[in-house]
Amino acid sequence: MQIVDLDLLEKFNRLKGAAGTHSPSIATLRSELPELEIKVDACFLSNPYATELFLKYFNEELLSTNEINKVLEFYPSQNKEISKSVAKHLDIDPDQIFIGNGATEIIQAILHNFVKGKVVVNIPTFSPYYEFVTDDSEVVYYSLKKEDNYRLNSKHYVEFVKKTKPQAIVIINPNNPDGGYISNADLLFILNELKDVPNIILDESFIHFAFEDSSMHLPSVVREVSNLQNVYIIKSMSKDFGIAGIRCGYAIMPKDKVAHLLKNGFLWNSSGLAEYFFRLYTREDFLKEYEIVRKKYITESLFFITELGQIPKIKVYPTKANFVLVEILNGVSSQDITVSLLLNYGIYVRNCSDKIGLQGEFIRIASRNKDENEYIVRSFKDLFI
């Protein structure tokens, strides 16, 4: 391990503590630690090629034409109006679509408005699913096993849920922070077996990075389950489209649930930029180009993961997302590795020491563009070989 600047380390640890179970944003780090050089953000999860694609349309259609003035000056459409374009793209009744200011707002809205009693949450997972529950709820954890690479055993899971008799269950597919993927066949088996559970929350925020065959076809189960009255499908747009800064997400849920949310504080919760993105997202010209960069990113990510997996003293867990869960096996803590990567190499990764359900020392590394991924691999070799 290289020697680090102790003063800088103290400042970083203070910012991390203030961020709770999440990581300080790049904007926060650059504002509070201007002396820190960040070369690669491998902490937050997004497709950089999709960001470039969005910016191409943004520059051509808004900046160069001065249409950005209208986007900024005038109010955006209401939630139900934006949902119409998304619904048309998904071939779903628009009354089933709820537009969110990012997926996290949707998670909180569902948990606070429709979920009481026992909630089964798989661990490790995205922390808001157990942090945002109300006082009327009781979180029951289903622990994914390390010896199974934190993969969900569908039959065992179904038995556990039936025995627990919860009011709600949460499934993230692919899961965060490990990237574990549940096949369509297994997922439909789970949903059918647990059709008596009042609320099933299915988070597909990373589904654009998953695939089940060489065609890399998008494996979402939206069409199969969108009419089920107990299922909520949550979709963040930040990761796969690389636009976390404008906060976009949507959910598919029963019509009465959407109507309830619109009457209780979520009528006008999107920005003009978010509306522009959602309307762009439904266009054939944009989607045709996006599909190219989606597959390019997946291909490069697979190569990146393979390269990381050949480095000694770490274990790279199988993933179908745009990140990898890495276990540190040389006796050094994940905190020390995170700090060393950031302060000595300028690589920002997610320290997973606060993720409940993990046994060992873990970090999560996001895939970036080809050059950045190569730099990450070189830095890891320098650190571990």
C-alpha positions as CSV (number, residue, x, y, z in Angstrom):
1,M,0.0,0.0,0.0
2,Q,1.3,3.4,-0.9
3,I,1.5,6.3,1.6
4,V,-1.4,8.7,1.4
5,D,-1.9,12.3,2.5
6,L,-3.4,11.9,6.0
7,D,-5.0,15.4,5.9
8,L,-6.7,14.6,2.6
9,L,-7.7,11.2,4.0
10,E,-9.4,12.8,7.0
11,K,-11.3,15.2,4.8
12,F,-12.5,12.4,2.5
13,N,-13.6,10.3,5.5
14,R,-15.6,13.2,6.9
15,L,-17.4,13.6,3.5
16,K,-18.1,9.9,3.3
17,G,-19.5,10.0,6.8
18,A,-21.9,12.8,5.9
19,A,-23.1,10.9,2.9
20,G,-24.4,8.0,5.1
21,T,-24.8,4.7,3.2
22,H,-24.1,6.4,-0.1
23,S,-21.0,7.9,-1.6
24,P,-20.2,11.6,-1.9
25,S,-20.9,12.9,-5.4
26,I,-18.1,13.9,-7.7
27,A,-19.4,17.5,-7.5
28,T,-19.1,17.4,-3.7
29,L,-15.5,15.9,-3.8
30,R,-14.4,18.5,-6.3
31,S,-15.9,21.3,-4.3
32,E,-14.7,20.2,-0.9
33,L,-11.4,18.6,-2.0
34,P,-10.1,20.7,-4.9
35,E,-6.6,19.3,-4.4
36,L,-7.9,15.8,-5.2
37,E,-7.5,14.7,-8.8
38,I,-10.2,12.3,-9.9
39,K,-9.2,10.6,-13.2
40,V,-12.0,8.0,-13.3
41,D,-15.4,7.9,-11.6
42,A,-15.9,4.1,-11.2
43,C,-18.2,4.7,-8.2
44,F,-21.4,5.9,-9.9
45,L,-22.9,3.7,-12.5
46,S,-23.7,4.9,-16.0
47,N,-23.0,4.2,-19.7
48,P,-20.6,7.0,-20.8
49,Y,-21.3,6.3,-24.5
50,A,-25.0,6.9,-23.9
51,T,-24.2,10.2,-22.3
52,E,-22.3,11.2,-25.4
53,L,-25.3,10.1,-27.5
54,F,-27.7,12.2,-25.4
55,L,-25.4,15.2,-25.7
56,K,-25.3,14.9,-29.4
57,Y,-29.1,15.3,-29.6
58,F,-29.1,17.9,-26.8
59,N,-26.6,20.1,-28.7
60,E,-28.3,19.7,-32.1
61,E,-31.9,20.1,-30.9
62,L,-31.7,22.5,-27.9
63,L,-28.4,24.4,-27.8
64,S,-27.7,25.1,-31.4
65,T,-31.4,26.1,-32.0
66,N,-31.8,28.1,-28.8
67,E,-34.8,25.8,-28.0
68,I,-33.1,25.3,-24.6
69,N,-34.6,28.7,-23.7
70,K,-38.1,27.3,-23.8
71,V,-37.1,24.2,-21.9
72,L,-35.7,26.4,-19.1
73,E,-38.2,29.2,-19.1
74,F,-41.5,27.4,-19.3
75,Y,-43.0,24.8,-17.0
76,P,-42.7,21.2,-18.1
77,S,-45.7,19.0,-18.6
78,Q,-47.5,17.2,-15.8
79,N,-46.6,13.7,-14.8
80,K,-49.5,12.1,-16.6
81,E,-48.7,13.9,-19.9
82,I,-45.0,12.8,-19.9
83,S,-46.2,9.2,-19.1
84,K,-48.1,9.1,-22.4
85,S,-45.0,9.1,-24.6
86,V,-43.3,6.5,-22.4
87,A,-46.4,4.3,-22.4
88,K,-46.6,4.4,-26.2
89,H,-43.0,3.2,-26.4
90,L,-43.7,0.4,-24.0
91,D,-47.1,-0.4,-25.5
92,I,-48.7,0.0,-22.1
93,D,-51.8,1.9,-20.9
94,P,-50.5,5.4,-19.9
95,D,-52.6,5.3,-16.7
96,Q,-50.2,2.6,-15.5
97,I,-47.1,4.7,-15.9
98,F,-45.7,6.9,-13.0
99,I,-42.9,9.3,-13.9
100,G,-40.4,9.9,-11.1
101,N,-37.6,12.3,-10.3
102,G,-35.2,9.4,-10.4
103,A,-35.9,5.9,-9.2
104,T,-35.2,6.7,-5.6
105,E,-38.2,9.0,-5.4
106,I,-40.3,6.2,-6.8
107,I,-39.0,3.7,-4.3
108,Q,-39.9,6.0,-1.5
109,A,-43.3,6.8,-2.9
110,I,-44.2,3.1,-3.2
111,L,-42.9,2.2,0.2
112,H,-44.6,5.1,1.9
113,N,-48.0,4.9,0.2
114,F,-48.6,1.2,-0.4
115,V,-46.5,-1.0,1.8
116,K,-47.1,-1.9,5.4
117,G,-46.4,-5.0,7.5
118,K,-43.5,-7.4,6.6
119,V,-41.3,-6.5,3.7
120,V,-38.8,-9.2,2.5
121,V,-35.6,-7.6,1.2
122,N,-32.8,-9.6,-0.2
123,I,-29.3,-8.7,1.0
124,P,-26.9,-7.4,-0.1
125,T,-28.9,-4.9,-2.1
126,F,-29.6,-1.2,-2.7
127,S,-30.0,0.3,0.8
128,P,-33.1,2.6,0.2
129,Y,-35.3,-0.5,0.0
130,Y,-34.7,-1.1,3.7
131,E,-33.9,2.5,4.8
132,F,-37.1,4.0,3.4
133,V,-39.7,1.7,5.0
134,T,-42.2,3.4,7.3
135,D,-42.7,2.7,11.0
136,D,-45.6,0.5,10.0
137,S,-43.3,-1.9,8.2
138,E,-41.0,-4.6,9.4
139,V,-38.0,-5.5,7.2
140,V,-37.3,-9.3,7.0
141,Y,-34.0,-10.0,5.3
142,Y,-33.4,-12.9,2.9
143,S,-29.6,-13.4,2.9
144,L,-28.0,-14.3,-0.4
145,K,-25.2,-16.8,0.1
146,K,-21.6,-16.0,-0.5
147,E,-20.9,-19.6,-1.5
148,D,-23.5,-19.1,-4.3
149,N,-21.8,-15.9,-5.4
150,Y,-24.8,-14.0,-3.9
151,R,-27.0,-15.5,-6.6
152,L,-30.7,-15.9,-5.8
153,N,-31.9,-19.5,-5.5
154,S,-35.5,-19.1,-6.9
155,K,-36.9,-22.2,-5.3
156,H,-35.4,-21.6,-1.8
157,Y,-36.5,-17.9,-2.1
158,V,-40.1,-18.9,-2.9
159,E,-40.2,-21.3,0.1
160,F,-38.8,-18.5,2.4
161,V,-41.4,-16.0,1.2
162,K,-44.3,-18.4,1.6
163,K,-43.2,-19.2,5.1
164,T,-42.7,-15.5,6.0
165,K,-46.1,-14.4,4.6
166,P,-45.0,-10.8,3.9
167,Q,-47.1,-7.9,2.6
168,A,-44.3,-7.0,0.1
169,I,-41.2,-8.4,-1.5
170,V,-38.4,-6.6,-3.3
171,I,-36.4,-8.1,-6.2
172,I,-33.7,-6.1,-8.0
173,N,-32.7,-7.7,-11.3
174,P,-29.7,-7.4,-11.9
175,N,-29.0,-6.9,-8.3
176,N,-26.9,-4.1,-6.8
177,P,-24.1,-4.3,-5.6
178,D,-23.2,-7.8,-7.0
179,G,-24.8,-7.8,-10.5
180,G,-26.6,-11.1,-9.9
181,Y,-29.1,-11.8,-12.7
182,I,-32.3,-13.8,-12.5
183,S,-33.3,-15.4,-15.8
184,N,-36.7,-14.6,-17.3
185,A,-37.8,-18.2,-16.7
186,D,-36.8,-18.1,-13.0
187,L,-38.3,-14.6,-12.5
188,L,-41.6,-15.6,-14.0
189,F,-41.6,-18.7,-11.9
190,I,-41.1,-16.6,-8.8
191,L,-43.9,-14.1,-9.7
192,N,-46.3,-17.0,-10.4
193,E,-45.5,-18.8,-7.2
194,L,-45.8,-15.6,-5.2
195,K,-48.9,-14.2,-6.9
196,D,-50.7,-14.0,-3.5
197,V,-48.1,-11.5,-2.1
198,P,-50.0,-8.1,-2.1
199,N,-47.0,-6.0,-3.3
200,I,-44.1,-7.3,-5.5
201,I,-41.5,-4.6,-6.3
202,L,-39.4,-5.5,-9.3
203,D,-36.5,-3.1,-9.9
204,E,-35.1,-3.4,-13.4
205,S,-32.8,-0.4,-13.2
206,F,-29.9,-2.3,-14.7
207,I,-31.8,-4.5,-17.1
208,H,-30.3,-2.7,-20.2
209,F,-26.9,-4.3,-19.4
210,A,-28.2,-7.8,-19.1
211,F,-28.7,-10.4,-21.8
212,E,-29.5,-14.1,-22.2
213,D,-28.2,-14.9,-25.7
214,S,-25.6,-13.8,-28.2
215,S,-28.0,-11.2,-29.7
216,M,-27.8,-9.2,-26.4
217,H,-31.6,-8.8,-26.7
218,L,-33.1,-6.8,-23.8
219,P,-34.5,-9.4,-21.4
220,S,-37.1,-7.3,-19.5
221,V,-40.3,-9.1,-18.4
222,V,-42.4,-5.9,-18.7
223,R,-44.8,-7.2,-21.3
224,E,-45.4,-10.4,-19.4
225,V,-46.2,-8.9,-16.0
226,S,-47.4,-5.3,-16.6
227,N,-51.0,-6.2,-16.1
228,L,-50.5,-8.0,-12.8
229,Q,-52.3,-6.0,-10.0
230,N,-49.7,-6.7,-7.3
231,V,-46.5,-5.8,-9.3
232,Y,-44.6,-2.6,-9.4
233,I,-41.8,-2.4,-12.0
234,I,-39.2,0.3,-11.3
235,K,-36.8,1.6,-13.9
236,S,-34.1,4.1,-13.4
237,M,-32.9,5.8,-16.6
238,S,-29.7,7.2,-15.0
239,K,-27.5,4.2,-15.4
240,D,-28.2,2.8,-18.9
241,F,-28.7,6.2,-20.5
242,G,-26.0,8.1,-18.6
243,I,-28.1,11.0,-17.5
244,A,-28.2,10.8,-13.7
245,G,-27.8,14.6,-13.5
246,I,-31.3,15.2,-14.8
247,R,-33.0,12.6,-12.5
248,C,-35.3,10.4,-14.6
249,G,-37.1,7.2,-13.7
250,Y,-40.5,5.6,-14.2
251,A,-42.6,2.8,-12.8
252,I,-45.3,0.6,-14.1
253,M,-48.0,-0.2,-11.6
254,P,-51.8,-0.6,-11.3
255,K,-53.8,2.4,-12.4
256,D,-55.3,3.1,-9.0
257,K,-51.8,3.3,-7.5
258,V,-50.7,5.8,-10.1
259,A,-53.9,7.9,-9.6
260,H,-53.2,7.9,-5.8
261,L,-49.7,9.2,-6.2
262,L,-50.7,11.9,-8.7
263,K,-53.3,13.1,-6.1
264,N,-50.7,13.1,-3.3
265,G,-47.8,15.3,-4.3
266,F,-46.4,13.9,-7.5
267,L,-48.4,15.8,-10.2
268,W,-45.5,18.1,-11.3
269,N,-42.3,16.4,-10.3
270,S,-40.2,16.5,-13.5
271,S,-37.9,19.2,-14.9
272,G,-38.0,20.4,-18.5
273,L,-34.7,18.6,-19.2
274,A,-36.2,15.4,-17.9
275,E,-39.3,15.8,-20.1
276,Y,-37.0,16.4,-23.1
277,F,-35.1,13.1,-22.3
278,F,-38.3,11.1,-21.9
279,R,-39.6,12.3,-25.2
280,L,-36.3,11.6,-26.8
281,Y,-36.2,8.1,-25.2
282,T,-39.4,7.1,-27.2
283,R,-38.1,8.2,-30.6
284,E,-37.0,5.5,-33.1
285,D,-34.0,7.5,-34.4
286,F,-32.6,7.9,-30.9
287,L,-33.3,4.3,-29.9
288,K,-31.7,2.9,-33.0
289,E,-28.4,4.7,-32.1
290,Y,-28.8,3.9,-28.5
291,E,-29.0,0.2,-29.2
292,I,-25.6,0.4,-31.0
293,V,-23.9,2.1,-28.0
294,R,-25.6,-0.2,-25.5
295,K,-24.1,-3.3,-27.2
296,K,-20.8,-1.6,-27.6
297,Y,-20.7,-0.8,-23.9
298,I,-21.7,-4.4,-22.9
299,T,-19.0,-5.8,-25.1
300,E,-16.3,-3.6,-23.7
301,S,-17.6,-4.2,-20.1
302,L,-17.3,-8.0,-20.6
303,F,-13.7,-7.6,-21.7
304,F,-13.0,-5.3,-18.7
305,I,-14.5,-7.8,-16.3
306,T,-12.4,-10.6,-17.8
307,E,-9.2,-8.6,-17.4
308,L,-10.0,-7.7,-13.8
309,G,-10.7,-11.3,-13.1
310,Q,-7.2,-12.4,-14.0
311,I,-5.6,-10.2,-11.3
312,P,-4.4,-12.1,-8.2
313,K,-5.5,-11.3,-4.6
314,I,-9.0,-10.3,-5.7
315,K,-12.1,-12.1,-6.6
316,V,-14.4,-10.7,-9.3
317,Y,-18.0,-11.9,-8.9
318,P,-20.1,-12.9,-12.0
319,T,-22.2,-10.0,-13.1
320,K,-24.8,-9.0,-15.7
321,A,-24.7,-5.3,-14.9
322,N,-22.3,-2.5,-15.7
323,F,-20.3,-3.0,-12.5
324,V,-18.5,-5.8,-10.7
325,L,-18.3,-6.7,-7.0
326,V,-14.7,-7.3,-6.1
327,E,-13.6,-9.1,-2.9
328,I,-10.2,-8.1,-1.5
329,L,-8.2,-11.3,-0.6
330,N,-4.8,-10.0,0.5
331,G,-5.8,-9.0,4.0
332,V,-6.2,-5.3,3.3
333,S,-9.5,-3.6,4.2
334,S,-11.9,-2.4,1.5
335,Q,-11.6,1.1,3.1
336,D,-7.8,1.1,2.6
337,I,-8.1,-0.1,-0.9
338,T,-10.8,2.5,-1.7
339,V,-8.6,5.3,-0.3
340,S,-5.5,4.1,-2.0
341,L,-7.2,3.9,-5.4
342,L,-8.6,7.4,-5.0
343,L,-5.7,9.3,-3.5
344,N,-2.9,7.5,-5.4
345,Y,-4.5,6.7,-8.7
346,G,-7.4,9.1,-8.9
347,I,-9.9,6.2,-9.2
348,Y,-13.1,6.6,-7.3
349,V,-14.8,3.2,-6.4
350,R,-17.6,2.2,-4.0
351,N,-16.4,0.9,-0.7
352,C,-19.0,-1.7,0.2
353,S,-18.1,-2.1,3.9
354,D,-21.5,-0.5,4.8
355,K,-23.5,-3.0,2.7
356,I,-25.3,-5.4,5.0
357,G,-25.2,-9.0,3.8
358,L,-21.6,-9.1,2.5
359,Q,-19.1,-11.3,4.3
360,G,-15.6,-10.0,3.7
361,E,-13.9,-7.0,2.2
362,F,-15.6,-5.7,-0.9
363,I,-15.6,-2.8,-3.3
364,R,-17.8,-2.2,-6.4
365,I,-16.2,-1.0,-9.6
366,A,-18.2,0.5,-12.4
367,S,-17.3,-0.1,-16.1
368,R,-16.4,3.0,-17.9
369,N,-15.2,3.7,-21.5
370,K,-12.4,1.6,-23.0
371,D,-9.5,4.0,-22.1
372,E,-10.7,4.4,-18.5
373,N,-11.2,0.7,-18.1
374,E,-7.7,0.0,-19.3
375,Y,-6.4,2.5,-16.7
376,I,-8.3,0.8,-14.0
377,V,-6.8,-2.6,-14.9
378,R,-3.3,-1.2,-15.0
379,S,-3.8,0.5,-11.6
380,F,-5.1,-2.7,-10.1
381,K,-2.2,-4.7,-11.4
382,D,0.2,-2.1,-9.9
383,L,-1.7,-2.3,-6.6
384,F,-2.0,-6.1,-6.3
385,I,0.8,-7.7,-8.3
